Amino acid sequence: GWVYFMASGVNINMNPYHQQLFRINGNEKKQLLTPEKLHHKIDFSKEGKFFIDEISSVQTPSKTVLRKAMTGEILLELTNANISEILEDGWESPEVFTLIGKDDKTEIYGALWKPTNFRPEKKYPVIDATYTGPHTNVFPKSFDRSISNQSLAELGFIVVAVDGLGTAGRSKAFRDASYMNMGDNLRDHVLAIKHLGKKYDWIDTNKVGIFGHSAGGYDAAHALLEFSDFYTVGVSSAGDHDFRMEKAWWPEMYMGWPVNERYEEVSNISKAKNLKGKLLLVHGGMDHNVNPSATFKLAEKLIEEGKDFDMYILPSQRHSFRGKALEFFQKKRWNYFIEH
């Protein structure tokens, strides 16, 4: 008769993206089973009497424990991550930061990665690792995400990941900010990077790049077209640049039905004339998730507008790049930011 569920935002003193396990039975008061104020990943035993709890945050190495399903009591510590080797190499966990978003009232979260040879007396360009969803979020809740952007930071950049208004993982009202307003959640990314530039002398807000894949690919191109005075370099892969050319169910959830003028207004293709910076478009030739036709249409419009850009088509790749094509793409993305 018990219902077990994960929830975040219950404790106002916790990071709102960190989830805990609760249970409830009928009208009884809900019972918290994982009280540690960190992110919890849960795996129940087959008969439901026990569960394994992986406890971590982006700054707290993972620990796994065995707990009783009835009480949450810890029966046994199973693993405790040892990160001494990467600490000896000079690695530091990403820094978590917060600021007030574009609505002037809501706190938004982000993280930043530094190179291991970081020098505070230097000025570092910034790269925005974007995926505004709005069905998901990029804030790194758990420690397994702590290395995700380090390779790019090692090349001499500060890498940031921000979840602005209009993304998932908070409340319905928080996510509704992007309804029929796709792309505008990047406004919070601009605010975040400017906020970091005021806070730290070593961040150069005159050199800001952005990359993303799929919905993040839309973001990366949109940033250079809608916020062209701020973002100067973008790498857009597998981007859904016009929601009228997407699979039906995804844009209809976030842009509504029927198709109206808002689809035109948020389209990257309709903004091609605004391009100022350096833009690299990449798409898999056999992508059956986000059809490459929108990338072709954007390229065609950029050519019509006399805009200079770069493009690679990975002929046999689907939506997720793999194998040698993935290696090729990663090197091209690294070098694009280094060069420009």
N, C-alpha and C positions, 0 to 999 in steps of 0.2 A: 503493500500500500504506500510505500515511500516513493516520492519523485525526487530524483537527484538532478541538479542542474548547475551549470556554470554561470557566473554573473560577474560583471565588473561595475565599478562606479557605486557600489553599495556603501563603502567606507569613503567618506569625502576626504580623508587624510591619505588615501592611497592614490597611486598613479591610476587614472581612469581606464587605461588599457589593460591593466593586470587583472586576470581572472582568478576567482576562487570557486571552490566547490561548496554548494549548499545542498540541504535536503529539506523536504517539507511533507507533511502528511495531513491531508484535509485542511482544517482551519487552524492547525497548530502553528506556533511561531516558527519561522524558518531557522534552521540550525546550520551554523558555519562549521565545516569540517576541516578546512585548511586555513588556519588563522594567520600564517606568516604573510606579511605585507609585501609579497612578491608575486610573480606570475606563476601559475600552476598549470601543468599539463597532466591529465588524469587518464589512467588505464585500469579499468576494473578487471578483477579476476572473473573467470567464466561463471561461477556460481554467485557472484555479487557480494561476497562477504568481506572482500579486501580490495584495496586499490593501490596502485603504484602512483606516487605523486612526484613529478619532476618539478623542482622549485628553483627559480632563477629570475634574473632580470638581465638587461643588456650589460649591466655593470657588476652583476653578482654571478659567479660561476655556478653551474648546475649541480644540484644535489638531488638524488632520488631516494625516496623512503617508501617503506611498505606501511600502509595504515589500515585500521579497522573501518569498514564502511559504516558501521553503526555510530561511531563516536569520533572518527578522525584520529584516534590515538595512534602515535607512531610506534610500530612494533620493531622495526629494524631499519637501519640506514644501509642502503644498498650500494650507492656510488657517491663519490665526491670528486668533482673535476679538479685535476691538477693542471694549472696553467703556468707553472713556474718557468717552463721553457720559453714560452712566448714573452713573458715578462722580462726574462734575461735578454731577449732580443730587442727590448726597448718598446714593446707594444703597450699601449694604454687603451682601456676600454673607451668606447664612444662617450662623449659628454651629452647628457640629457639637458635640454633647455625648454623653457616655456615663454610664452608672450601672449598678449591679448590680440585676438584676431580682428578681422576686418569689420566685425559688427560692434567693435569697441567695448565688448563686455565678456566674451567667451575666451577662456584660457585654451590655447592650442599647444601641442607638444611636438618636439622634434629631437633629433640627435645629430651630432657632428663627429666626423672622423678626421684625425690628423695623421700626417706621415710619422713614422717612427723616428725619423731624424729631424723632427720638428724643432724650429728655432723661433722663439717669440719675437726676436728682433727683425725677422723677415716679414714680407708681405706675401700672402698666399692667395691665388685665384680660388674662386669658389665654384663647385659643381653641385647642382641640385639633382639628386637621384629621385625621380618622380614617378608616382603612380597614384593619381587622385581618384581612381575607382570609377564611381563612388561606392562600389559594392565591397570594398576592402580598405585596408590602411597599411601604411608603410612604417609606422613607428615600431622599432624593434623591441618587442615585449620580452623576449627570452634571450638567454646567453648565446644560443646557437646562431643568432642573427648578428652577433657582435663583430664578426669578421667580414660581414657581407660586402662592405664598400672599401675595405682596407687596401686592396690591390690598386685601386684608382688613386687613393690618397697617397700611396707610396710614390707616385710619380710627381709629387710636389703640389698637391691640391688639398684644400679643405672640402670634404664631401658632406653634404647635409641631406637629411631626409625629414620632411615636414608633413604633418597631417593637418591641413586646414579645414575650415568649415566646408561641409559637403562630402565628407568621407565617412566611412563606417567605423564601428567600434565604440561609439559614444551613445548618443540618443537619436531618436527619430528626427527631432527638430534639428539636431546638428547635421544629419545627413541630408535633410530636405533642402538645405541651403543650395545644393547643386541641381535641384529639380528644374528642368527647362533652362538651366543656367550653366551648362557644362563649360569648363575652362576657366570660369571666374574664380574657382578655388585656388588657382595659382596666385591670386592677389595676396593670399596669406603667405605664400612662399616668398614673395617679394618683401612683404613686411618682416618676415622672419630673418631673411638674409640682411636686410637693412638694420634690424635690431642687433644682430650679431656683429655687424660692422661698427656700430656705435659702441658696443661692449668691448670689442677686442681690436687693438691696433694692428694685429697681424692678419686681419681679413680685408682683402681688397675687393670692395663692392663695385669697382669699375671693371672687373674682369669676372663675369659670372657666366657659367655654362650650365647646361641641363641635358639630361638623357633620360630616356624611358622607352619601354616596350609595350606594344598593344595600346591600352588606354594611356599608358605612359608615353607611348610614341605620339599619340595625339597631343598630349601635354607639351612634349619637347618642341614640336613644331609650333604649337599654339603660343608658347612662350615667346618665340622669336617673331611671331606675327602680331600678337596682341600686346606684348610688353617689350617691344623692340628697342626701347631706350634703356632697358635694364639688362636683358639677356643678350649675349653677343655670340655665343656658340651653342649649337644644339645637335644632338645625335638622336634621331627619331627612327625607331625600328618597329616594323609591323603595325604602324599607326592606323587607327580608324579615323581618318581625317575628315570624313563627312558621314554623319550618322544615317543619312538617307541611302548610303551604299553599304550598310552594315547588315548583319543578320538581324531579323526583325525584332526578336524578343528583347535584346539588350538595350537598344536606344529607346524603345517604347516604354520601358520601365522608368527611365530617367529623363526622357524628353517629351513623353506623352504621345497621345494619338488623338486626332489625326495629325499627319505631318503638316506643320505650319511654318510661318516665317521664322520661328526661332531656330529651326534646323539650319536655315540659310545663315542666320546671324552668328551662330557658333561654329560654322564650318570653317576649317582651315583654308579650304579652297577659295572661299569668298574673301579671305584676308591676304591672299598671296602678294598683293601689291605693297604690303607693309614690310616685307622682308628687308632687313638691313645687315644682319650678322651672317655668320657662316653656318649653313645648315647641311647636314648629311642625312639623306633618306635611305633606309635599308628595308627590304621586304623579301620574304620568302616567296619564290615563284609559284609554289603549290600550297600556299596558305589557305586552308578551307575554313578557318575561324574568322580571321579578318582578311577579307579578300584584297589582293594587291591592287585592285582597280582604283581605289581612292588615292593610293600613293602615285599611280600613273596620272590620275586627274590633277593632283596637286602639282606634280612635276610639269605637266602640260601648261597649267595656269602660270606657274613661275616663269616658264619660257616665254609665254605670251606677254608677261609683264616685264620681260628683260632682266630678270633677277638671276644672279649667279648662285648655283647650289651644286651639291655633289650627290650622287645616288649609286647604290649598289643593289642589284637584284641577285639573290642567292637562288639559282634556278630550281634545284630539287628540294629546297627546304620548305617545311610547313610552318606553323605558327611558332613553334619552339625550335630554335636553331640547334643543330646537333653536330657532333664530330668535327671534321676539319673546317666546315663552314662556320661553326661556332668559334673556333680558334681564330679564323680569319677575321670574323666580325669583331671579336674582342680586341684584337690588335689594332684594327682600323679605328675602333672607338677610342682606345687609349691614345693612339697617334694623332687623331683628329684634335683632341683637346690639347695635347702637347704642342702641336704645330700652330694652333690658332688661339 
